[in-house]
Amino acid sequence: MSNFATLTPEQARAAATGYGWNVLPHDNGGFFAHRGPHQMIVTFAPDGSFRHASVREGANGPEQLLPEGAVIAELVMRGAGPVRPDEEPTP
């Protein structure tokens, strides 16, 4: 038996919305989320298992792939507190 808890689509969406991310649905319970300049895509397989997650700083910033265990931490870290003026998306 594994000590690692599997991330569910419901947990990931709840964390995103709870930390102030704007969430748009994606297939199989996944989502695209943005908050200020931060963008995240989280995808799940048809059976609900975690498939892929990435985060990007700004529209043209570098993309960072996230392991399953880091998704909630990234949502919290980049979503904590109000969006500051220097975090607003650039047009």
Secondary structure, DSSP 4 states (H G I P E B T S, - for coil): --SPPPPPHHHHHHHHHHTT-EEEE-GGG-EEEEETTEEEEEEE-TTS-EEEEEEEESTTSPEEE--GGGHHHHHHHHHSSPPPGGGSPP-
